[in-house]
Amino acid sequence: MKRSIIKIDEDKCTGCELCIPNCPEGAIQIIDGKARLVSDLMCDGLGACLGHCPEGAITVEEREAEPYDEFKVMENIVKHGSNTIKAHLKHLKDHGQTEFYEQAIDYLKKNNLEIPLKEDKKMQPMQHGGGCPGSHSMNFDRNVLEEEKMEGKRLSQLTHWPIQMHLISPNAAHYQSADLLLAADCTAFSLGDFHKDYLKDKVLAIACPKLDEGQDIYLEKLKALIETAKINTLTVLILQVPCCGGLLRLAQKAVEEAKRKIPIKAVVVGIQGEILKEEWVQTRSKKFKMVPDMIRE
Protein backbone atom coordinates (compact mmCIF):
# COMPACT_ATOMS: atom_id res chain seq x y z
CA MET A 1 0.00 0.00 0.00
CA LYS A 2 1.09 3.61 -0.56
CA ARG A 3 1.25 5.71 2.60
CA SER A 4 3.25 8.39 4.44
CA ILE A 5 6.42 7.14 6.08
CA ILE A 6 9.61 8.77 7.29
CA LYS A 7 12.74 9.05 5.15
CA ILE A 8 16.22 9.51 6.62
CA ASP A 9 18.95 11.26 4.65
CA GLU A 10 22.05 9.26 5.52
CA ASP A 11 24.40 12.02 4.35
CA LYS A 12 22.86 14.56 6.76
CA CYS A 13 22.49 12.21 9.73
CA THR A 14 25.25 12.53 12.34
CA GLY A 15 24.02 9.72 14.58
CA CYS A 16 23.25 12.11 17.46
CA GLU A 17 20.38 9.82 18.62
CA LEU A 18 18.01 12.72 19.41
CA CYS A 19 15.34 11.11 17.22
CA ILE A 20 15.40 7.81 19.15
CA PRO A 21 13.49 8.83 22.32
CA ASN A 22 10.98 10.67 20.11
CA CYS A 23 10.07 7.49 18.25
CA PRO A 24 8.50 5.36 21.01
CA GLU A 25 7.23 3.01 18.30
CA GLY A 26 10.80 1.79 17.90
CA ALA A 27 10.89 2.27 14.14
CA ILE A 28 14.27 4.09 14.28
CA GLN A 29 17.53 2.64 15.52
CA ILE A 30 21.15 3.81 15.35
CA ILE A 31 23.08 1.33 13.21
CA ASP A 32 26.70 1.87 12.16
CA GLY A 33 26.54 5.44 13.46
CA LYS A 34 23.45 6.44 11.45
CA ALA A 35 19.73 6.58 12.21
CA ARG A 36 17.91 3.87 10.24
CA LEU A 37 14.25 3.10 9.67
CA VAL A 38 14.26 -0.56 10.69
CA SER A 39 10.60 -1.41 10.18
CA ASP A 40 7.82 -0.05 7.96
CA LEU A 41 5.38 -1.88 10.21
CA MET A 42 6.34 0.26 13.20
CA CYS A 43 6.46 3.71 11.55
CA ASP A 44 3.12 5.52 11.70
CA GLY A 45 4.33 8.26 9.35
CA LEU A 46 3.12 11.08 11.62
CA GLY A 47 6.60 12.54 11.88
CA ALA A 48 6.89 13.15 15.64
CA CYS A 49 10.65 12.73 15.24
CA LEU A 50 10.96 15.50 12.62
CA GLY A 51 11.40 18.45 14.94
CA HIS A 52 14.07 16.71 17.00
CA CYS A 53 16.65 16.23 14.25
CA PRO A 54 19.10 19.16 14.42
CA GLU A 55 20.39 18.39 10.91
CA GLY A 56 17.00 18.19 9.17
CA ALA A 57 17.84 14.65 8.05
CA ILE A 58 14.32 13.28 8.64
CA THR A 59 11.45 14.03 6.29
CA VAL A 60 8.16 12.36 5.42
CA GLU A 61 7.55 10.85 2.01
CA GLU A 62 4.71 8.92 0.41
CA ARG A 63 5.73 5.51 -0.95
CA GLU A 64 4.82 1.86 -1.04
CA ALA A 65 5.18 0.49 2.48
CA GLU A 66 3.79 -2.26 4.66
CA PRO A 67 0.70 -1.15 6.61
CA TYR A 68 1.44 0.23 10.07
CA ASP A 69 0.76 -2.43 12.73
CA GLU A 70 -0.31 -1.05 16.12
CA PHE A 71 -0.13 -4.46 17.81
CA LYS A 72 3.51 -4.91 16.71
CA VAL A 73 4.24 -1.44 18.03
CA MET A 74 2.59 -2.16 21.38
CA GLU A 75 4.64 -5.34 21.79
CA ASN A 76 7.74 -3.14 21.63
CA ILE A 77 6.38 -0.25 23.70
CA VAL A 78 5.19 -2.22 26.74
CA LYS A 79 8.78 -3.39 27.28
CA HIS A 80 9.74 0.18 28.14
CA GLY A 81 7.22 0.70 30.92
CA SER A 82 4.25 2.86 31.85
CA ASN A 83 5.70 6.25 30.91
CA THR A 84 6.47 5.12 27.35
CA ILE A 85 3.00 3.60 26.99
CA LYS A 86 1.46 6.85 28.21
CA ALA A 87 3.56 8.91 25.79
CA HIS A 88 2.53 6.67 22.90
CA LEU A 89 -1.18 6.86 23.73
CA LYS A 90 -0.95 10.65 24.02
CA HIS A 91 0.86 10.75 20.67
CA LEU A 92 -2.01 8.86 19.03
CA LYS A 93 -4.64 11.07 20.67
CA ASP A 94 -2.91 14.31 19.78
CA HIS A 95 -2.78 13.29 16.14
CA GLY A 96 -6.39 12.10 16.01
CA GLN A 97 -5.44 8.48 15.29
CA THR A 98 -8.65 7.05 16.75
CA GLU A 99 -8.37 3.61 15.19
CA PHE A 100 -4.78 3.03 16.32
CA TYR A 101 -5.56 4.45 19.77
CA GLU A 102 -8.42 1.97 20.21
CA GLN A 103 -6.18 -0.86 19.02
CA ALA A 104 -3.56 0.12 21.60
CA ILE A 105 -6.16 0.20 24.37
CA ASP A 106 -7.46 -3.17 23.20
CA TYR A 107 -3.95 -4.62 23.36
CA LEU A 108 -3.49 -3.40 26.94
CA LYS A 109 -6.85 -4.81 28.02
CA LYS A 110 -6.25 -8.19 26.40
CA ASN A 111 -2.90 -8.46 28.14
CA ASN A 112 -4.26 -7.27 31.51
CA LEU A 113 -2.00 -4.23 31.50
CA GLU A 114 -2.74 -0.91 33.17
CA ILE A 115 -3.96 1.91 30.93
CA PRO A 116 -1.81 4.89 32.07
CA LEU A 117 -3.79 7.46 30.10
CA LYS A 118 -7.46 8.09 30.78
CA GLU A 119 -9.64 6.87 27.93
CA ASP A 120 -11.34 9.69 26.04
CA LYS A 121 -14.78 8.62 24.87
CA LYS A 122 -15.23 11.89 22.98
CA MET A 123 -12.07 11.52 20.94
CA GLN A 124 -12.68 12.69 17.37
CA PRO A 125 -10.53 11.68 14.41
CA MET A 126 -8.73 14.38 12.45
CA GLN A 127 -7.88 14.11 8.81
CA HIS A 128 -4.35 12.90 8.17
CA GLY A 129 -2.53 15.22 5.83
CA GLY A 130 0.86 14.20 4.52
CA GLY A 131 2.65 12.95 7.61
CA CYS A 132 3.69 16.17 9.34
CA PRO A 133 2.09 16.69 12.78
CA GLY A 134 1.51 20.30 11.77
CA SER A 135 -0.56 19.30 8.73
CA HIS A 136 -3.49 17.59 10.45
CA SER A 137 -6.88 19.21 9.96
CA MET A 138 -8.58 20.87 12.91
CA ASN A 139 -11.28 23.42 13.53
CA PHE A 140 -11.03 26.48 15.76
CA ASP A 141 -14.02 27.77 17.72
CA ARG A 142 -13.93 31.54 17.65
CA ASN A 143 -16.01 33.47 20.17
CA VAL A 144 -15.18 36.92 18.86
CA LEU A 145 -15.64 39.66 21.42
CA GLU A 146 -16.85 43.07 20.33
CA GLU A 147 -13.46 44.67 20.95
CA GLU A 148 -11.78 41.97 18.88
CA LYS A 149 -13.81 42.63 15.76
CA MET A 150 -11.73 44.22 13.04
CA GLU A 151 -13.09 47.45 11.65
CA GLY A 152 -11.68 49.73 8.99
CA LYS A 153 -8.62 49.01 6.90
CA ARG A 154 -4.93 48.67 7.66
CA LEU A 155 -2.23 49.49 5.18
CA SER A 156 0.21 46.78 4.15
CA GLN A 157 3.68 47.16 5.66
CA LEU A 158 5.29 45.29 2.75
CA THR A 159 7.80 47.60 1.08
CA HIS A 160 9.34 45.42 -1.66
CA TRP A 161 8.99 42.48 -4.03
CA PRO A 162 9.79 39.59 -4.47
CA ILE A 163 9.79 38.05 -1.00
CA GLN A 164 10.16 34.28 -1.58
CA MET A 165 13.68 33.08 -0.71
CA HIS A 166 14.16 31.45 -4.11
CA LEU A 167 13.44 34.77 -5.83
CA ILE A 168 15.05 37.43 -3.66
CA SER A 169 18.44 38.98 -4.38
CA PRO A 170 20.72 39.84 -1.44
CA ASN A 171 22.07 42.66 -3.62
CA ALA A 172 18.69 44.43 -3.82
CA ALA A 173 18.80 47.94 -2.40
CA HIS A 174 15.99 47.35 0.12
CA TYR A 175 18.00 44.67 1.96
CA GLN A 176 21.06 46.86 2.52
CA SER A 177 21.63 47.59 6.26
CA ALA A 178 18.01 46.59 7.00
CA ASP A 179 16.33 44.56 9.72
CA LEU A 180 15.28 41.25 8.11
CA LEU A 181 12.16 39.28 8.98
CA LEU A 182 12.52 35.66 7.85
CA ALA A 183 9.01 34.20 8.13
CA ALA A 184 7.72 30.69 7.60
CA ASP A 185 5.07 30.83 4.88
CA CYS A 186 2.10 30.02 7.13
CA THR A 187 2.84 32.50 9.92
CA ALA A 188 1.19 35.48 8.20
CA PHE A 189 -2.08 33.55 7.97
CA SER A 190 -2.07 32.53 11.65
CA LEU A 191 -0.88 35.82 13.10
CA GLY A 192 -3.65 38.42 12.89
CA ASP A 193 -1.32 41.38 13.44
CA PHE A 194 1.54 40.12 11.28
CA HIS A 195 1.96 43.43 9.41
CA LYS A 196 1.49 45.74 12.41
CA ASP A 197 3.56 43.85 14.98
CA TYR A 198 6.27 42.10 12.96
CA LEU A 199 6.60 43.35 9.37
CA LYS A 200 6.53 47.09 10.08
CA ASP A 201 9.97 48.70 9.59
CA LYS A 202 11.47 45.42 8.36
CA VAL A 203 12.29 43.84 5.02
CA LEU A 204 10.81 40.40 4.38
CA ALA A 205 11.84 36.99 3.10
CA ILE A 206 9.57 33.94 3.33
CA ALA A 207 10.25 30.21 3.08
CA CYS A 208 8.83 26.80 3.96
CA PRO A 209 11.43 24.51 5.54
CA LYS A 210 9.30 21.44 4.81
CA LEU A 211 8.11 21.90 1.23
CA ASP A 212 10.73 24.14 -0.37
CA GLU A 213 13.63 22.55 -2.22
CA GLY A 214 17.12 23.99 -2.30
CA GLN A 215 17.93 24.56 1.38
CA ASP A 216 21.60 25.03 0.43
CA ILE A 217 20.57 27.98 -1.75
CA TYR A 218 18.70 29.48 1.21
CA LEU A 219 21.76 29.09 3.40
CA GLU A 220 23.98 30.89 0.89
CA LYS A 221 21.44 33.70 0.46
CA LEU A 222 21.18 34.23 4.20
CA LYS A 223 24.96 34.37 4.49
CA ALA A 224 25.05 36.89 1.63
CA LEU A 225 22.39 39.00 3.36
CA ILE A 226 24.54 39.03 6.49
CA GLU A 227 27.91 39.61 4.84
CA THR A 228 27.12 41.55 1.65
CA ALA A 229 23.83 43.33 2.38
CA LYS A 230 24.98 43.81 5.98
CA ILE A 231 21.53 43.38 7.50
CA ASN A 232 21.37 44.64 11.09
CA THR A 233 19.21 41.99 12.72
CA LEU A 234 17.48 38.76 11.79
CA THR A 235 14.04 37.89 13.20
CA VAL A 236 12.88 34.33 12.49
CA LEU A 237 9.11 33.87 12.72
CA ILE A 238 7.99 30.24 12.83
CA LEU A 239 4.91 28.22 13.74
CA GLN A 240 4.54 25.77 16.61
CA VAL A 241 5.00 22.73 14.37
CA PRO A 242 8.08 20.48 14.04
CA CYS A 243 8.69 21.32 10.39
CA CYS A 244 9.19 25.02 11.17
CA GLY A 245 12.13 24.34 13.46
CA GLY A 246 14.26 23.80 10.37
CA LEU A 247 14.00 27.48 9.44
CA LEU A 248 15.40 28.56 12.80
CA ARG A 249 18.25 26.06 12.52
CA LEU A 250 18.99 27.33 9.01
CA ALA A 251 19.25 30.91 10.31
CA GLN A 252 21.49 29.80 13.16
CA LYS A 253 23.78 27.96 10.75
CA ALA A 254 23.98 30.99 8.46
CA VAL A 255 25.08 33.23 11.34
CA GLU A 256 27.58 30.61 12.53
CA GLU A 257 29.16 30.31 9.07
CA ALA A 258 29.09 34.02 8.20
CA LYS A 259 32.22 36.04 9.00
CA ARG A 260 30.06 38.94 10.16
CA LYS A 261 27.89 38.26 13.25
CA ILE A 262 24.40 39.65 13.86
CA PRO A 263 21.75 39.05 16.55
CA ILE A 264 18.87 36.64 15.93
CA LYS A 265 15.41 36.91 17.45
CA ALA A 266 13.22 33.80 17.46
CA VAL A 267 9.43 34.15 17.58
CA VAL A 268 7.30 31.01 17.93
CA VAL A 269 3.64 31.42 16.94
CA GLY A 270 0.79 29.06 17.89
CA ILE A 271 -1.40 27.82 15.06
CA GLN A 272 -4.23 30.06 16.31
CA GLY A 273 -1.99 33.14 16.32
CA GLU A 274 -0.85 33.32 19.95
CA ILE A 275 2.79 34.21 20.62
CA LEU A 276 4.32 31.31 22.54
CA LYS A 277 7.88 32.55 22.79
CA GLU A 278 9.85 35.59 21.70
CA GLU A 279 13.50 36.05 22.58
CA TRP A 280 16.91 36.95 21.24
CA VAL A 281 18.99 33.81 20.78
CA GLN A 282 22.66 33.09 20.43
CA THR A 283 24.25 30.50 18.23
CA ARG A 284 25.76 27.45 19.93
CA SER A 285 24.27 28.39 23.31
CA LYS A 286 21.92 26.83 25.81
CA LYS A 287 19.58 29.75 25.32
CA PHE A 288 19.14 28.86 21.65
CA LYS A 289 18.34 25.26 22.50
CA MET A 290 15.39 26.39 24.64
CA VAL A 291 13.43 27.73 21.69
CA PRO A 292 12.56 24.43 19.94
CA ASP A 293 10.93 23.24 23.18
CA MET A 294 7.93 25.37 22.22
CA ILE A 295 7.51 23.61 18.88
CA ARG A 296 4.42 21.41 18.79
CA GLU A 297 5.11 17.67 18.79
matplotlib code that plots the C-alpha trace (Angstrom):
import matplotlib.pyplot as plt

x = [0.0, 1.1, 1.3, 3.2, 6.4, 9.6, 12.7, 16.2, 19.0, 22.1, 24.4, 22.9, 22.5, 25.3, 24.0, 23.3, 20.4, 18.0, 15.3, 15.4, 13.5, 11.0, 10.1, 8.5, 7.2, 10.8, 10.9, 14.3, 17.5, 21.2, 23.1, 26.7, 26.5, 23.5, 19.7, 17.9, 14.3, 14.3, 10.6, 7.8, 5.4, 6.3, 6.5, 3.1, 4.3, 3.1, 6.6, 6.9, 10.7, 11.0, 11.4, 14.1, 16.6, 19.1, 20.4, 17.0, 17.8, 14.3, 11.5, 8.2, 7.5, 4.7, 5.7, 4.8, 5.2, 3.8, 0.7, 1.4, 0.8, -0.3, -0.1, 3.5, 4.2, 2.6, 4.6, 7.7, 6.4, 5.2, 8.8, 9.7, 7.2, 4.2, 5.7, 6.5, 3.0, 1.5, 3.6, 2.5, -1.2, -0.9, 0.9, -2.0, -4.6, -2.9, -2.8, -6.4, -5.4, -8.6, -8.4, -4.8, -5.6, -8.4, -6.2, -3.6, -6.2, -7.5, -3.9, -3.5, -6.8, -6.2, -2.9, -4.3, -2.0, -2.7, -4.0, -1.8, -3.8, -7.5, -9.6, -11.3, -14.8, -15.2, -12.1, -12.7, -10.5, -8.7, -7.9, -4.4, -2.5, 0.9, 2.6, 3.7, 2.1, 1.5, -0.6, -3.5, -6.9, -8.6, -11.3, -11.0, -14.0, -13.9, -16.0, -15.2, -15.6, -16.8, -13.5, -11.8, -13.8, -11.7, -13.1, -11.7, -8.6, -4.9, -2.2, 0.2, 3.7, 5.3, 7.8, 9.3, 9.0, 9.8, 9.8, 10.2, 13.7, 14.2, 13.4, 15.0, 18.4, 20.7, 22.1, 18.7, 18.8, 16.0, 18.0, 21.1, 21.6, 18.0, 16.3, 15.3, 12.2, 12.5, 9.0, 7.7, 5.1, 2.1, 2.8, 1.2, -2.1, -2.1, -0.9, -3.6, -1.3, 1.5, 2.0, 1.5, 3.6, 6.3, 6.6, 6.5, 10.0, 11.5, 12.3, 10.8, 11.8, 9.6, 10.2, 8.8, 11.4, 9.3, 8.1, 10.7, 13.6, 17.1, 17.9, 21.6, 20.6, 18.7, 21.8, 24.0, 21.4, 21.2, 25.0, 25.0, 22.4, 24.5, 27.9, 27.1, 23.8, 25.0, 21.5, 21.4, 19.2, 17.5, 14.0, 12.9, 9.1, 8.0, 4.9, 4.5, 5.0, 8.1, 8.7, 9.2, 12.1, 14.3, 14.0, 15.4, 18.2, 19.0, 19.2, 21.5, 23.8, 24.0, 25.1, 27.6, 29.2, 29.1, 32.2, 30.1, 27.9, 24.4, 21.8, 18.9, 15.4, 13.2, 9.4, 7.3, 3.6, 0.8, -1.4, -4.2, -2.0, -0.9, 2.8, 4.3, 7.9, 9.9, 13.5, 16.9, 19.0, 22.7, 24.2, 25.8, 24.3, 21.9, 19.6, 19.1, 18.3, 15.4, 13.4, 12.6, 10.9, 7.9, 7.5, 4.4, 5.1]
y = [0.0, 3.6, 5.7, 8.4, 7.1, 8.8, 9.0, 9.5, 11.3, 9.3, 12.0, 14.6, 12.2, 12.5, 9.7, 12.1, 9.8, 12.7, 11.1, 7.8, 8.8, 10.7, 7.5, 5.4, 3.0, 1.8, 2.3, 4.1, 2.6, 3.8, 1.3, 1.9, 5.4, 6.4, 6.6, 3.9, 3.1, -0.6, -1.4, -0.1, -1.9, 0.3, 3.7, 5.5, 8.3, 11.1, 12.5, 13.2, 12.7, 15.5, 18.5, 16.7, 16.2, 19.2, 18.4, 18.2, 14.6, 13.3, 14.0, 12.4, 10.9, 8.9, 5.5, 1.9, 0.5, -2.3, -1.1, 0.2, -2.4, -1.1, -4.5, -4.9, -1.4, -2.2, -5.3, -3.1, -0.3, -2.2, -3.4, 0.2, 0.7, 2.9, 6.2, 5.1, 3.6, 6.8, 8.9, 6.7, 6.9, 10.7, 10.8, 8.9, 11.1, 14.3, 13.3, 12.1, 8.5, 7.0, 3.6, 3.0, 4.4, 2.0, -0.9, 0.1, 0.2, -3.2, -4.6, -3.4, -4.8, -8.2, -8.5, -7.3, -4.2, -0.9, 1.9, 4.9, 7.5, 8.1, 6.9, 9.7, 8.6, 11.9, 11.5, 12.7, 11.7, 14.4, 14.1, 12.9, 15.2, 14.2, 12.9, 16.2, 16.7, 20.3, 19.3, 17.6, 19.2, 20.9, 23.4, 26.5, 27.8, 31.5, 33.5, 36.9, 39.7, 43.1, 44.7, 42.0, 42.6, 44.2, 47.5, 49.7, 49.0, 48.7, 49.5, 46.8, 47.2, 45.3, 47.6, 45.4, 42.5, 39.6, 38.0, 34.3, 33.1, 31.4, 34.8, 37.4, 39.0, 39.8, 42.7, 44.4, 47.9, 47.4, 44.7, 46.9, 47.6, 46.6, 44.6, 41.3, 39.3, 35.7, 34.2, 30.7, 30.8, 30.0, 32.5, 35.5, 33.5, 32.5, 35.8, 38.4, 41.4, 40.1, 43.4, 45.7, 43.8, 42.1, 43.3, 47.1, 48.7, 45.4, 43.8, 40.4, 37.0, 33.9, 30.2, 26.8, 24.5, 21.4, 21.9, 24.1, 22.5, 24.0, 24.6, 25.0, 28.0, 29.5, 29.1, 30.9, 33.7, 34.2, 34.4, 36.9, 39.0, 39.0, 39.6, 41.6, 43.3, 43.8, 43.4, 44.6, 42.0, 38.8, 37.9, 34.3, 33.9, 30.2, 28.2, 25.8, 22.7, 20.5, 21.3, 25.0, 24.3, 23.8, 27.5, 28.6, 26.1, 27.3, 30.9, 29.8, 28.0, 31.0, 33.2, 30.6, 30.3, 34.0, 36.0, 38.9, 38.3, 39.6, 39.0, 36.6, 36.9, 33.8, 34.1, 31.0, 31.4, 29.1, 27.8, 30.1, 33.1, 33.3, 34.2, 31.3, 32.5, 35.6, 36.1, 36.9, 33.8, 33.1, 30.5, 27.5, 28.4, 26.8, 29.7, 28.9, 25.3, 26.4, 27.7, 24.4, 23.2, 25.4, 23.6, 21.4, 17.7]
z = [0.0, -0.6, 2.6, 4.4, 6.1, 7.3, 5.1, 6.6, 4.7, 5.5, 4.4, 6.8, 9.7, 12.3, 14.6, 17.5, 18.6, 19.4, 17.2, 19.2, 22.3, 20.1, 18.3, 21.0, 18.3, 17.9, 14.1, 14.3, 15.5, 15.4, 13.2, 12.2, 13.5, 11.5, 12.2, 10.2, 9.7, 10.7, 10.2, 8.0, 10.2, 13.2, 11.5, 11.7, 9.3, 11.6, 11.9, 15.6, 15.2, 12.6, 14.9, 17.0, 14.2, 14.4, 10.9, 9.2, 8.1, 8.6, 6.3, 5.4, 2.0, 0.4, -0.9, -1.0, 2.5, 4.7, 6.6, 10.1, 12.7, 16.1, 17.8, 16.7, 18.0, 21.4, 21.8, 21.6, 23.7, 26.7, 27.3, 28.1, 30.9, 31.9, 30.9, 27.3, 27.0, 28.2, 25.8, 22.9, 23.7, 24.0, 20.7, 19.0, 20.7, 19.8, 16.1, 16.0, 15.3, 16.7, 15.2, 16.3, 19.8, 20.2, 19.0, 21.6, 24.4, 23.2, 23.4, 26.9, 28.0, 26.4, 28.1, 31.5, 31.5, 33.2, 30.9, 32.1, 30.1, 30.8, 27.9, 26.0, 24.9, 23.0, 20.9, 17.4, 14.4, 12.5, 8.8, 8.2, 5.8, 4.5, 7.6, 9.3, 12.8, 11.8, 8.7, 10.5, 10.0, 12.9, 13.5, 15.8, 17.7, 17.6, 20.2, 18.9, 21.4, 20.3, 21.0, 18.9, 15.8, 13.0, 11.7, 9.0, 6.9, 7.7, 5.2, 4.2, 5.7, 2.8, 1.1, -1.7, -4.0, -4.5, -1.0, -1.6, -0.7, -4.1, -5.8, -3.7, -4.4, -1.4, -3.6, -3.8, -2.4, 0.1, 2.0, 2.5, 6.3, 7.0, 9.7, 8.1, 9.0, 7.8, 8.1, 7.6, 4.9, 7.1, 9.9, 8.2, 8.0, 11.6, 13.1, 12.9, 13.4, 11.3, 9.4, 12.4, 15.0, 13.0, 9.4, 10.1, 9.6, 8.4, 5.0, 4.4, 3.1, 3.3, 3.1, 4.0, 5.5, 4.8, 1.2, -0.4, -2.2, -2.3, 1.4, 0.4, -1.8, 1.2, 3.4, 0.9, 0.5, 4.2, 4.5, 1.6, 3.4, 6.5, 4.8, 1.7, 2.4, 6.0, 7.5, 11.1, 12.7, 11.8, 13.2, 12.5, 12.7, 12.8, 13.7, 16.6, 14.4, 14.0, 10.4, 11.2, 13.5, 10.4, 9.4, 12.8, 12.5, 9.0, 10.3, 13.2, 10.7, 8.5, 11.3, 12.5, 9.1, 8.2, 9.0, 10.2, 13.2, 13.9, 16.5, 15.9, 17.5, 17.5, 17.6, 17.9, 16.9, 17.9, 15.1, 16.3, 16.3, 19.9, 20.6, 22.5, 22.8, 21.7, 22.6, 21.2, 20.8, 20.4, 18.2, 19.9, 23.3, 25.8, 25.3, 21.6, 22.5, 24.6, 21.7, 19.9, 23.2, 22.2, 18.9, 18.8, 18.8]

ax = plt.figure().add_subplot(projection="3d")
ax.plot(x, y, z, "-o")
ax.set_aspect("equal")
plt.show()
